[in-house]
Amino acid sequence: MEGAEADVAEERAKQVREGVRRHRDRMRAAGLRPVQFWVRDVEDPAFVEAVRRQCTAIGASPRDGEDQRFVDDLSDGIW
């Protein structure tokens, strides 16, 4: 980019930065703070295979009904 096009892009970048800053200021004023954390990539083939394997094992368990009731009791009111 050169000339006027670069100026427009820089102005837009400034507007975005300012908007983000204002949003963060509002969130902090509301008593919140930003947090970053990493989670598993649910599209990773290794993850998908592990979930499939674990679900199959749970489904084949003679206690699967009891296990599901336990999970349901724990999650009651969360969802």
N, C-alpha and C positions, 0 to 999 in steps of 0.2 A: 504494500500500500504506500502510496505517496501523496503528498500535498493535502488537498481538501478531504480526500477519502480517509487518510490517516487521522486528520483532525476530528472528523465525525466519529471514527471508531474510538479515539481517545476520550472524547466527550461522553460517549455512551458508556464506556468503561467507568468513568468517574461517576456517572449517574447511578450505575449499578452498585458500585462500592458505597456510595452515600446511602442508597436504599437499604443495603444490607446492614450498614452501620446503624441506621435509624431503627430497623427491625430488632437488631440485637440490643440496642439501648432500651427499647420498649420491653423486651423479654426480661432483661435484667431488672428493670424497674418493677416488673411484676413478681420479682423474687426468684426468677429462674436463672440458670446458667447453662452455657453450652457444654455438652459432653460428647466425646467421640469414643466409639467402641467398635470392635471388629466382630463380625458374626460369620458363621459358616456360609459358604456359597452353596445354596440349595440346588444349583444347576450343575455342580461339579459331579461328574460321573461316579467318583469314589464315594461321595456323600450319598448320592441316590442309591447306589448299591448297598451301602451300609444300612440305610433306612429300610430298603426292601428286605434285606436279610433279617433285621431285627423284627420287623412286622411279621414276617413269615414265622419266626421263632415264637413270637408271642401268640400268634394265631394257632400254632400247633400245641401250645401249652395246655395241659389238662386243667389249669387254673385260669384260663383266659377270661372267663366270666367274672371270677373274683378279682382278677387284676383290673378289668375294665371298671368294675364298681368302685374300686379303690381310686382310680384316676378320676372317675366322675365325681366322687365325694370330694376329692381335693380341689377340683376345678369348679365346683358348684358356686355360682355367683360371680365367677371371674369372667366368663364369656357371656 
